[in-house]
Amino acid sequence: MRLSPSEQATLRELASTFVPAAHASRVASIAADALERAVDPSQLLQLRLVLQLLEQPLANLATGAGFAAFHDMDAPARERLLLRWIGSPLLLRRSGVNAFRKLLTFIAYADPGTPDEPNQLPIDIGYVRDDPPLPPQLAAIAPIDVDRRSGGGHEAPVELTADVVVVGSGAGGGVVAAELAKAGRSVLVVEAGPFVDESEMPRDELDAYGRLYLNYGLLSTWDGAITMLAGSGVGGGTLVNWMTCLDAPADVRTEWVREHGLEGVDGADWAADAATIELELGVAPSVSIPPKDELIRRGATELGWESDVIRRNATDCGDCGSCPFGCRRGAKQSGIRAHLATAVAHGARVLDRARVTTLIQGPGGSILGVSGHLAPAALDAPAGAPTRSFTIRAGQVVLAAGALRSPAILQASGVEHPAIGRYLRVHPVPVVGAIHDEPVDMWRGTMQSVRSMEFATVEPGRRPYVIESAPGHLGLLALVLPWESAASHADLMARARHFSPLIAITRDGGEGRVQLTRAGRVRIDYRLDDLGRATARHALVAMARLARAGGAREIVAVGMPLLRHHVDGAHDEARRFGAFERALAAMDFGPHRGTVASAHQMGTLRMGANPATHPADPSGRLRRDSRGSVIPGLYVADTSTFPTALGVNPMIAVMTMARRVSRTILAEGKPA
């Protein structure tokens, strides 16, 4: 479903309205390609309708913008019309325009341009990309080579075999692959995203999101209200995450035992597994504290709050900020350096750019393997290019494609457990920007080096949360910042070097679900509940206090409208800050009001003793239905196993859980 020429023209007009200084034609062209590749057809149909409605004079008259098509309006009239859509009481209007606002502002600042015509926006801001050196030896992984040529669907599928196929190569999949390969199993890891070695890691934000993130970085809830990030490449989230290593909190694990029957996760076995994982990753305290993190430490000290340095899985680094693009210098102990490398060293194979769509089942629902489609051989193949199918025969299958994709495979395969895809948990993240007099360059240095767990315990009226910094680059910052006018957005972006974004990793905020669409994509629905909204407001107030105590000169709470406070030393500053706090405590966190993002998705195949509400048993075996019978040979080992949200970065917890599931698989013996 390609945009029509008239729709593309309106998209260009939108680009030139949101960011007048951008090269609108290039921005719109990149946006159109991203929409056609990443967005579900039914969503794209709605977005095309938005473009069409903007050009209807009668529809614009109804909003009070005058009887004119969008392309016939001058710049001030266009801005007034867009603001009416953004502030509309109708969610469809808000979600439609905000989808374009996020996409177009992101591209306008993330795109480096071309060698002949570089993007002037980052240059004017003073943004300089890192160029870290390559390591002496590249990661010791190479995907297997298969014939991807397609004859329009008439050729035979590519056929492979293994003892165990691991679907997904992220944190959980890497650990399972390593444990099984070390035990002598023939393991084949299948990853929908590409393998990228360190010499070819993206050097800019736009390329990184296009190659290494799920849905080309356009992942969000169905209504677009919550922007999400998830890795999609060999290594999964470990390849692009910020390396913060925190174990699952003790009270969370106690709840998993008490309310969900996961015996042992609160004791010595879990602790031993977590310690092994940290040793394998080389986890160590941060030694370099950049200015954005020094703000947290300074503010916490001033307020008497708890804070500490963050432990992370990286060695010999702290000067560059390319971690979200994949680690070119090989310092990050991601999957391609740690568990996947171990698996390959013990004989495991990796098949990249191969999307598993269904399970292969035999009589009585027995597991015989998986099937799916290979991406075309050409990396730049157009959207909708013919693909070749593949099958992998294996007596054991481990789903580790993440909390969004693992349940979709089960749904597509006809597994009927009613809780599949339900109980989606995320960590809703509100954002506060601390603006300094001096540059801090949030995108340089250690990604996250200090955190405060002052509010990480359960208290009446809110859920726990952890305060961290957010090392965003220009595109992500442009996307998150609200748009009140082209001039106001440009003014904020011009001060990007002075921003220290603070985020609160809140321990969930509601409940959601994922469902397979008719087009074979994943629909994500999630809404904050009352306690989730109260937690987000509490976190905004706390982060504002931390920023003020840490020396910020201006504080902005990211939402629509943008709330701002100037720390100017005036005699009435304390009174004004009190009013600012009260405004934060009342912020509207309805869809497309208060800004919410999330990089962690959990719970959609949760493990537990109750078969009616837990698709997986406490050992990681998947259940056929709510009566409790398991499907022999089928397991799950990713964040979808979590019975509840964590409230902290989940990498260590999912790896620890994956070790638990690995023991289950090994105990059940090698398949015949």
BAROVO-95257 format. One line per field, with one value per residue (C-alpha): z, x, y; residue number from 1; residue in three letters. Coordinates in steps of 0.001 Angstrom, whole numbers. Layout:
BEGIN
c3 (Z:...)
c1 (X:...)
c2 (Y:...)
k (NUM:...)
r (ALA:...)
REM end
This chain:
BEGIN
c3 (0:-1266:-633:-3645:-5230:-3604:-215:-583:-1426:1792:3695:2341:3460:6934:7081:6134:8756:11681:10908:8326:8279:7177:3615:3403:242:1603:5017:3443:1112:3987:6018:3222:2779:6552:6727:3833:5354:9034:9548:9508:6418:8507:10380:7156:5796:8758:8288:4610:5630:7840:4862:2776:5441:5830:2211:2638:3035:4596:7226:8053:8339:10909:13086:12922:10653:7721:4394:2714:1844:3842:852:216:3762:4843:7605:10554:9385:9003:12526:13926:12152:13403:16957:16779:15751:18469:21099:19783:22211:19506:20022:16318:15433:18131:17283:13531:13595:16422:14428:11652:14115:15797:12555:10670:13501:14216:10605:10287:13029:12790:9064:8444:4867:2041:1556:-1030:1000:4735:7044:8372:11488:13507:12275:13515:16918:17223:17228:16348:15725:17336:15276:17735:16611:15686:18086:17210:16544:15401:17161:16242:14681:11077:10055:7830:4123:2540:-900:-603:-4276:-4851:-7985:-6940:-4447:-6758:-5454:-2704:820:2250:4653:7750:10772:14380:17789:19077:17266:19287:17810:18649:19523:22264:25959:26627:23343:23588:27050:26088:22930:24894:27609:25165:22793:25677:26609:23137:21511:17841:18118:15386:16385:14033:14038:12026:12007:10348:11606:11678:12643:14374:11199:9692:12737:11928:12439:12645:14330:11209:9920:13359:13713:10183:10625:14299:15785:15580:13015:11836:15126:14507:17238:19327:20813:18294:19179:18964:22511:23849:21801:22246:21439:20876:19232:16042:14924:15910:19583:19930:22638:23986:20791:21205:24893:27370:29352:32751:34802:37661:39076:39531:42864:45800:46501:42872:43051:46378:44713:41863:44383:46558:43891:40796:42125:40695:43390:43884:42214:45621:46857:46314:42880:41381:43085:41764:38220:38320:39575:36745:34186:35535:35411:31801:30884:32803:34779:36706:38200:35937:36312:34044:35158:32387:33248:32722:35369:37674:37862:39457:41967:42863:43223:45272:47629:48072:48824:50962:48518:47704:44607:43366:40273:37739:37003:33311:30865:29137:29277:28484:27380:28609:26061:23095:22875:20066:22213:20758:17295:18255:19705:16954:19313:20746:24342:24989:26037:23921:22606:19706:22201:25014:24918:21171:20670:23276:21539:18140:19653:20777:17373:17302:13999:13426:10642:10312:8382:8777:10295:11954:11431:12617:14459:12548:14459:14100:15262:18609:18407:18818:17862:14699:14111:12709:9355:8039:5373:4506:3768:168:-581:-1407:1762:-70:-1538:-1746:612:-583:-2574:-3064:-280:-27:2664:4983:7357:10263:11589:15309:18181:20576:19955:22266:21715:22579:20079:22800:24509:21291:18731:20715:21416:17784:16637:18944:17800:14157:14949:16454:20048:21968:25473:26209:28051:25110:24379:27471:30633:28640:31042:30146:32117:31333:31339:31970:31003:32540:30839:32938:30923:31922:31197:29949:27304:28609:25317:26689:23769:24723:27333:29465:28517:32099:35040:38072:39237:42230:43814:46370:45212:44305:47159:47312:48866:49064:46087:43611:42162:42597:40097:39446:38219:35472:32729:29067:26606:23590:20265:18291:16517:19697:21470:18619:18696:22472:22741:22229:19330:20187:17132:14687:16442:19961:18913:17033:20082:22325:19792:19433:23129:22726:23841:27174:27924:30678:30225:33325:33062:35621:34990:36642:37729:35240:34862:33708:31491:27799:25198:21862:18976:15516:12795:9537:7824:10120:12158:15894:17375:20782:23058:26412:28636:31941:34884:37757:39772:36695:36057:39730:39574:36465:38145:41334:39256:37400:40696:42042:38886:38879:42480:41602:38585:40621:43427:40877:39408:36381:35174:33493:33958:31371:31917:28606:27684:25885:26900:27866:31495:32260:35276:35364:38293:38238:41860:41954:45301:44165:42595:45441:45192:41430:41827:44217:41587:39019:41274:41627:37847:37445:40039:37945:34475:32158:31187:28768:25302:23559:26595:29047:27112:27853:26310:27040:26022:28004:27157:29379:30509:27411:27969:31689:33744:36719:38527:37600:34132:33481:33567:32747:29244:30523:33533:36240:34320:31015:29171:27127:27817:25131:26856:30185:31502:31964:29475:28174:24565:24572:23204:23276:25665:26174:27418:26997:28895:28092:30920:33645:35722:36515:35525:37247:37645:36579:33337:32574:30870:33900:34979:31583:31244:34717:33850:30634:32607:34590:31384:29934:32804:32001:28364:29234:31876:29312:27226:23665:21168:19156)
c1 (0:2138:1282:-231:1565:-905:-442:3320:2934:968:3632:6231:4100:3833:7605:8197:5678:6995:10663:10886:14692:14765:15073:11366:11508:14191:12523:9170:10726:12455:9233:7122:9517:9533:5736:5384:7923:7006:3364:462:-1723:-4778:-2776:-1301:-4821:-5726:-2596:-3369:-6851:-5246:-3249:-6414:-8476:-5855:-6463:-10272:-11299:-14621:-12933:-10512:-13365:-14975:-11847:-11940:-8897:-10710:-11980:-8724:-6688:-3510:-1257:-2942:-2404:476:2800:941:-2387:-880:522:-2846:-4541:-1999:-2285:-6056:-5540:-2918:-5235:-8393:-10650:-10866:-8123:-8028:-7143:-4470:-2930:-2903:-1086:1236:2311:3494:4937:7106:8231:9033:10815:12863:13998:14661:17319:18481:19245:22919:22149:24486:28228:27377:24566:24927:22019:22615:20431:22856:25763:24145:23471:27096:26335:29389:29183:31688:34084:35390:38175:37563:38757:41834:39528:35924:33245:33653:30223:29222:25677:25198:24735:21477:19942:17553:16621:12898:11067:7794:6901:7299:10698:11069:11588:15083:15250:17461:17638:18798:18189:16945:15897:16040:13757:15330:18902:18464:19284:17232:17886:21630:21845:19721:21778:25031:23863:22456:25423:27855:25855:26363:23026:22854:21507:20246:19480:17045:16886:14524:16992:20406:23836:26044:29679:31547:33182:29725:27876:25714:27407:24276:20895:18773:20780:20758:16991:16534:18792:18866:15464:12106:9753:12580:12259:8554:7319:4452:1118:-1727:-2918:645:504:3484:6663:8601:12098:13159:16236:16040:19349:21644:22104:18659:18356:21823:23275:21719:20827:22404:24068:22519:22770:20264:18912:15194:14268:13891:10297:9355:10842:9130:5836:6604:6956:4005:1447:2653:4319:7827:9611:13262:13488:13771:16660:20166:19568:18532:21410:23916:22539:22598:26190:27185:25525:27325:30646:30017:29200:32068:29674:31491:30727:30866:34092:33359:30546:29435:27702:24137:24724:26682:23453:21708:24500:24780:21026:20579:23370:21794:18380:19697:18372:19882:22071:24876:26923:25453:27045:27305:28503:31261:35036:37503:35029:33299:34239:31921:28139:27538:26048:22510:24001:25811:29326:31877:34850:33754:33695:30027:29624:26518:25318:27765:30634:29243:26576:26044:29796:30004:27217:28926:32236:30474:28961:25737:24687:23016:20535:19891:17241:14801:11374:9710:5952:4568:5367:5430:3194:2645:-99:-1526:183:3715:6491:8415:10112:9354:8726:8940:10351:13866:14538:15666:19367:19550:19654:17985:15145:11921:9035:6940:9751:9308:10725:11670:10208:12220:11568:13681:13061:13808:12411:12661:11755:12580:10661:12900:11625:10535:7267:5807:6798:6826:3063:2390:4061:1809:-1291:-395:135:-3302:-2208:-5391:-4371:-6561:-3818:-1399:-624:-2426:-930:1437:3548:5803:7832:6079:8713:7895:10590:11976:14613:17193:18739:22182:24103:27040:26982:26613:26311:24044:24935:28631:30346:28899:25274:23987:26395:24364:20858:18688:16523:15073:11572:12186:10105:6342:4465:741:-590:2183:4284:8073:10442:14132:15475:18107:19509:18576:21490:19419:20773:19127:16431:15148:15152:13214:10647:10101:9847:6300:5564:3796:5054:7913:9767:9357:10444:13435:14371:14409:16400:18918:19706:20119:23755:22600:19944:20189:17078:15920:13654:11774:11633:8269:7201:4381:1402:-1462:-2079:-2121:-2087:-585:-2518:-1645:-3223:-4604:-1474:694:1987:1670:-875:98:-2579:-1697:-3248:-2102:-4375:-5072:-2072:138:-840:-312:3149:4098:3031:4929:8019:7768:7763:10688:12763:12050:13279:16362:17123:16727:18930:21476:21982:19690:18882:15638:13396:10920:8374:7761:4101:1497:1463:5125:5558:8626:10337:13301:15728:16855:17556:14712:13031:9868:11594:10661:7024:7039:8654:5888:3327:5354:5283:1528:1159:3323:1262:-1833:-419:-2849:-1436:-4192:-3082:-967:-1014:1776:4666:5318:7941:9132:11978:10897:8014:7153:4579:2689:3554:3998:5187:3199:1503:-2089:-2690:-5755:-3841:-246:586:3909:4491:7043:9783:9252:7265:4382:852:-1542:-4650:-5974:-6368:-2624:-1360:2060:3219:6177:9315:8089:9591:9822:12871:12452:10855:7389:7984:7895:4689:4867:6967:10314:10676:14343:16228:15477:18605:20096:16701:15808:19235:18885:15422:16812:19349:16433:14620:17811:17952:14376:15274:18401:16582:14025:16690:17885:15032:14920)
c2 (0:2838:6475:8180:11167:13569:11915:12152:15846:16402:14484:16912:19852:18310:17857:21491:22614:20568:21378:24190:24072:20425:19206:18376:16273:13972:13718:12843:10279:8491:8640:7181:4275:3598:3638:1213:-1189:-1085:-134:-2573:-2063:-1168:1474:2800:3131:5351:7458:7905:9052:11708:12982:13072:14856:17574:18477:18737:22402:21442:19245:22052:24519:22213:22481:26296:26519:28081:26800:25821:22742:22180:22810:26183:27482:29674:28454:30063:28622:25175:25341:26385:23484:20934:22226:21822:18197:17662:19127:17500:15609:12914:10320:9428:13016:13247:9891:10541:13864:12812:9766:12065:14569:11918:10330:13518:15321:12198:11872:15610:15421:11778:11774:12675:13662:12771:13400:16042:17576:16881:17642:21153:20765:18587:20715:23911:22326:21232:17524:15460:11724:9390:7324:4717:2367:-1256:-3962:-6038:-8992:-8876:-10919:-14590:-15128:-15684:-16631:-19657:-19057:-20223:-19808:-16849:-16688:-16613:-17658:-16091:-18812:-21830:-22961:-25564:-24264:-24164:-27116:-27339:-29628:-29380:-30923:-27573:-24425:-21207:-18538:-15190:-14236:-11660:-11918:-15050:-16808:-16283:-17818:-20855:-21411:-21280:-23662:-26221:-26061:-26562:-29670:-31122:-30315:-29381:-25817:-23513:-19922:-18165:-14373:-12155:-9263:-9089:-10040:-6960:-7306:-4519:-3234:-2567:-1212:1842:5167:7291:7166:6775:3821:2183:2347:1081:-1951:-2908:-2021:-3742:-2152:123:2033:2819:480:1820:933:716:4218:5576:6915:4948:4925:1687:483:-3125:-4600:-6661:-8094:-10940:-10125:-8555:-5937:-6754:-5289:-1836:-1463:927:-1897:-1148:-4350:-4646:-7888:-8484:-6839:-9223:-8183:-8913:-12393:-13021:-12095:-14518:-17327:-16374:-15478:-17342:-20481:-19953:-21873:-21079:-17674:-15999:-18115:-19408:-20928:-17590:-15783:-18312:-18051:-14246:-14276:-16615:-14346:-11283:-13125:-14157:-10549:-8994:-6783:-4041:-609:2437:4360:7326:9648:12051:15350:14081:11387:13672:15690:12687:12102:15785:16229:13064:14111:17540:16002:13155:10549:7175:6967:4764:4053:1649:-1699:-2474:-5131:-3210:-3059:-309:2347:5456:8085:7465:7279:4829:2039:2437:1869:-1347:-1304:-743:-1067:-4437:-3201:-3993:-7619:-8082:-11416:-11444:-11076:-13225:-15949:-16257:-16348:-19130:-21035:-20764:-21862:-25047:-25764:-23751:-22190:-18823:-18089:-14376:-12415:-15316:-14678:-17657:-17464:-20810:-23998:-27278:-29669:-33389:-35723:-34688:-31306:-32667:-30238:-31029:-27663:-24217:-22563:-19039:-16754:-15646:-12007:-11357:-11614:-7900:-5819:-2929:-4998:-2979:-3581:-6517:-8140:-11930:-14090:-17736:-19971:-22206:-25086:-26284:-29761:-29972:-31981:-29043:-25405:-22506:-19281:-16326:-13738:-11320:-10523:-9105:-11747:-15017:-14965:-14049:-17270:-19278:-17405:-18014:-21704:-22183:-22792:-22092:-21089:-18030:-16124:-16070:-12423:-11153:-9640:-7435:-5436:-2535:-35:3280:6023:9704:12222:15411:17528:19378:22206:23495:26677:24629:21851:18295:16361:13630:11342:11148:8993:6211:5637:5363:5521:6688:5822:6646:3963:6335:5410:1758:367:-152:2767:3549:5483:4679:1897:1733:3340:3958:7308:7109:9321:8954:9191:10142:11328:14135:12127:10492:13860:15490:12681:12876:16650:17954:20258:23513:25350:25035:27853:26445:22964:24390:26484:23422:21416:24248:23682:19915:19973:21419:18760:16141:13992:12139:9113:7058:3307:2696:-778:-1025:1217:-943:-3931:-4650:-7380:-8286:-9793:-11012:-8885:-10198:-8941:-11075:-8139:-7559:-5196:-3772:-2335:-803:1849:3291:2588:4994:3826:3992:7595:8465:6872:8850:12102:11263:10510:13835:15731:13695:14174:17909:18150:16133:18325:21526:20231:19031:22491:22673:26183:25187:22157:20900:18143:16441:16360:18395:21163:21387:22461:24605:26116:28524:28242:31850:32788:35291:35906:34150:31135:28772:29811:29317:25905:24911:25843:23869:20800:21071:21273:18164:16321:17044:16282:14547:11143:10267:9093:11766:14052:13287:11734:8056:5794:2259:-25:-3092:-5429:-8406:-10927:-12117:-15806:-15577:-18507:-19732:-22549:-21648:-23134:-20975:-17689:-18699:-20002:-21388:-23616:-22686:-24500:-22688:-25372:-24000:-25174:-26254:-24894:-23637:-27197:-27408:-29995:-28987:-29200:-31600:-30016:-26390:-23817:-20069:-18128:-14378:-11482:-12806:-15322:-12655:-12968:-9244:-6272:-5732:-1998:-2200:-2841:-6526:-7928:-9689:-11059:-12541:-14134:-15630:-16950:-18416:-20458:-21872:-22831:-24345:-26828:-27864:-28546:-30504:-32542:-33685:-35330:-35056:-35417:-38613)
k (1:2:3:4:5:6:7:8:9:10:11:12:13:14:15:16:17:18:19:20:21:22:23:24:25:26:27:28:29:30:31:32:33:34:35:36:37:38:39:40:41:42:43:44:45:46:47:48:49:50:51:52:53:54:55:56:57:58:59:60:61:62:63:64:65:66:67:68:69:70:71:72:73:74:75:76:77:78:79:80:81:82:83:84:85:86:87:88:89:90:91:92:93:94:95:96:97:98:99:100:101:102:103:104:105:106:107:108:109:110:111:112:113:114:115:116:117:118:119:120:121:122:123:124:125:126:127:128:129:130:131:132:133:134:135:136:137:138:139:140:141:142:143:144:145:146:147:148:149:150:151:152:153:154:155:156:157:158:159:160:161:162:163:164:165:166:167:168:169:170:171:172:173:174:175:176:177:178:179:180:181:182:183:184:185:186:187:188:189:190:191:192:193:194:195:196:197:198:199:200:201:202:203:204:205:206:207:208:209:210:211:212:213:214:215:216:217:218:219:220:221:222:223:224:225:226:227:228:229:230:231:232:233:234:235:236:237:238:239:240:241:242:243:244:245:246:247:248:249:250:251:252:253:254:255:256:257:258:259:260:261:262:263:264:265:266:267:268:269:270:271:272:273:274:275:276:277:278:279:280:281:282:283:284:285:286:287:288:289:290:291:292:293:294:295:296:297:298:299:300:301:302:303:304:305:306:307:308:309:310:311:312:313:314:315:316:317:318:319:320:321:322:323:324:325:326:327:328:329:330:331:332:333:334:335:336:337:338:339:340:341:342:343:344:345:346:347:348:349:350:351:352:353:354:355:356:357:358:359:360:361:362:363:364:365:366:367:368:369:370:371:372:373:374:375:376:377:378:379:380:381:382:383:384:385:386:387:388:389:390:391:392:393:394:395:396:397:398:399:400:401:402:403:404:405:406:407:408:409:410:411:412:413:414:415:416:417:418:419:420:421:422:423:424:425:426:427:428:429:430:431:432:433:434:435:436:437:438:439:440:441:442:443:444:445:446:447:448:449:450:451:452:453:454:455:456:457:458:459:460:461:462:463:464:465:466:467:468:469:470:471:472:473:474:475:476:477:478:479:480:481:482:483:484:485:486:487:488:489:490:491:492:493:494:495:496:497:498:499:500:501:502:503:504:505:506:507:508:509:510:511:512:513:514:515:516:517:518:519:520:521:522:523:524:525:526:527:528:529:530:531:532:533:534:535:536:537:538:539:540:541:542:543:544:545:546:547:548:549:550:551:552:553:554:555:556:557:558:559:560:561:562:563:564:565:566:567:568:569:570:571:572:573:574:575:576:577:578:579:580:581:582:583:584:585:586:587:588:589:590:591:592:593:594:595:596:597:598:599:600:601:602:603:604:605:606:607:608:609:610:611:612:613:614:615:616:617:618:619:620:621:622:623:624:625:626:627:628:629:630:631:632:633:634:635:636:637:638:639:640:641:642:643:644:645:646:647:648:649:650:651:652:653:654:655:656:657:658:659:660:661:662:663:664:665:666:667:668:669:670:671:672)
r (MET:ARG:LEU:SER:PRO:SER:GLU:GLN:ALA:THR:LEU:ARG:GLU:LEU:ALA:SER:THR:PHE:VAL:PRO:ALA:ALA:HIS:ALA:SER:ARG:VAL:ALA:SER:ILE:ALA:ALA:ASP:ALA:LEU:GLU:ARG:ALA:VAL:ASP:PRO:SER:GLN:LEU:LEU:GLN:LEU:ARG:LEU:VAL:LEU:GLN:LEU:LEU:GLU:GLN:PRO:LEU:ALA:ASN:LEU:ALA:THR:GLY:ALA:GLY:PHE:ALA:ALA:PHE:HIS:ASP:MET:ASP:ALA:PRO:ALA:ARG:GLU:ARG:LEU:LEU:LEU:ARG:TRP:ILE:GLY:SER:PRO:LEU:LEU:LEU:ARG:ARG:SER:GLY:VAL:ASN:ALA:PHE:ARG:LYS:LEU:LEU:THR:PHE:ILE:ALA:TYR:ALA:ASP:PRO:GLY:THR:PRO:ASP:GLU:PRO:ASN:GLN:LEU:PRO:ILE:ASP:ILE:GLY:TYR:VAL:ARG:ASP:ASP:PRO:PRO:LEU:PRO:PRO:GLN:LEU:ALA:ALA:ILE:ALA:PRO:ILE:ASP:VAL:ASP:ARG:ARG:SER:GLY:GLY:GLY:HIS:GLU:ALA:PRO:VAL:GLU:LEU:THR:ALA:ASP:VAL:VAL:VAL:VAL:GLY:SER:GLY:ALA:GLY:GLY:GLY:VAL:VAL:ALA:ALA:GLU:LEU:ALA:LYS:ALA:GLY:ARG:SER:VAL:LEU:VAL:VAL:GLU:ALA:GLY:PRO:PHE:VAL:ASP:GLU:SER:GLU:MET:PRO:ARG:ASP:GLU:LEU:ASP:ALA:TYR:GLY:ARG:LEU:TYR:LEU:ASN:TYR:GLY:LEU:LEU:SER:THR:TRP:ASP:GLY:ALA:ILE:THR:MET:LEU:ALA:GLY:SER:GLY:VAL:GLY:GLY:GLY:THR:LEU:VAL:ASN:TRP:MET:THR:CYS:LEU:ASP:ALA:PRO:ALA:ASP:VAL:ARG:THR:GLU:TRP:VAL:ARG:GLU:HIS:GLY:LEU:GLU:GLY:VAL:ASP:GLY:ALA:ASP:TRP:ALA:ALA:ASP:ALA:ALA:THR:ILE:GLU:LEU:GLU:LEU:GLY:VAL:ALA:PRO:SER:VAL:SER:ILE:PRO:PRO:LYS:ASP:GLU:LEU:ILE:ARG:ARG:GLY:ALA:THR:GLU:LEU:GLY:TRP:GLU:SER:ASP:VAL:ILE:ARG:ARG:ASN:ALA:THR:ASP:CYS:GLY:ASP:CYS:GLY:SER:CYS:PRO:PHE:GLY:CYS:ARG:ARG:GLY:ALA:LYS:GLN:SER:GLY:ILE:ARG:ALA:HIS:LEU:ALA:THR:ALA:VAL:ALA:HIS:GLY:ALA:ARG:VAL:LEU:ASP:ARG:ALA:ARG:VAL:THR:THR:LEU:ILE:GLN:GLY:PRO:GLY:GLY:SER:ILE:LEU:GLY:VAL:SER:GLY:HIS:LEU:ALA:PRO:ALA:ALA:LEU:ASP:ALA:PRO:ALA:GLY:ALA:PRO:THR:ARG:SER:PHE:THR:ILE:ARG:ALA:GLY:GLN:VAL:VAL:LEU:ALA:ALA:GLY:ALA:LEU:ARG:SER:PRO:ALA:ILE:LEU:GLN:ALA:SER:GLY:VAL:GLU:HIS:PRO:ALA:ILE:GLY:ARG:TYR:LEU:ARG:VAL:HIS:PRO:VAL:PRO:VAL:VAL:GLY:ALA:ILE:HIS:ASP:GLU:PRO:VAL:ASP:MET:TRP:ARG:GLY:THR:MET:GLN:SER:VAL:ARG:SER:MET:GLU:PHE:ALA:THR:VAL:GLU:PRO:GLY:ARG:ARG:PRO:TYR:VAL:ILE:GLU:SER:ALA:PRO:GLY:HIS:LEU:GLY:LEU:LEU:ALA:LEU:VAL:LEU:PRO:TRP:GLU:SER:ALA:ALA:SER:HIS:ALA:ASP:LEU:MET:ALA:ARG:ALA:ARG:HIS:PHE:SER:PRO:LEU:ILE:ALA:ILE:THR:ARG:ASP:GLY:GLY:GLU:GLY:ARG:VAL:GLN:LEU:THR:ARG:ALA:GLY:ARG:VAL:ARG:ILE:ASP:TYR:ARG:LEU:ASP:ASP:LEU:GLY:ARG:ALA:THR:ALA:ARG:HIS:ALA:LEU:VAL:ALA:MET:ALA:ARG:LEU:ALA:ARG:ALA:GLY:GLY:ALA:ARG:GLU:ILE:VAL:ALA:VAL:GLY:MET:PRO:LEU:LEU:ARG:HIS:HIS:VAL:ASP:GLY:ALA:HIS:ASP:GLU:ALA:ARG:ARG:PHE:GLY:ALA:PHE:GLU:ARG:ALA:LEU:ALA:ALA:MET:ASP:PHE:GLY:PRO:HIS:ARG:GLY:THR:VAL:ALA:SER:ALA:HIS:GLN:MET:GLY:THR:LEU:ARG:MET:GLY:ALA:ASN:PRO:ALA:THR:HIS:PRO:ALA:ASP:PRO:SER:GLY:ARG:LEU:ARG:ARG:ASP:SER:ARG:GLY:SER:VAL:ILE:PRO:GLY:LEU:TYR:VAL:ALA:ASP:THR:SER:THR:PHE:PRO:THR:ALA:LEU:GLY:VAL:ASN:PRO:MET:ILE:ALA:VAL:MET:THR:MET:ALA:ARG:ARG:VAL:SER:ARG:THR:ILE:LEU:ALA:GLU:GLY:LYS:PRO:ALA)
REM end
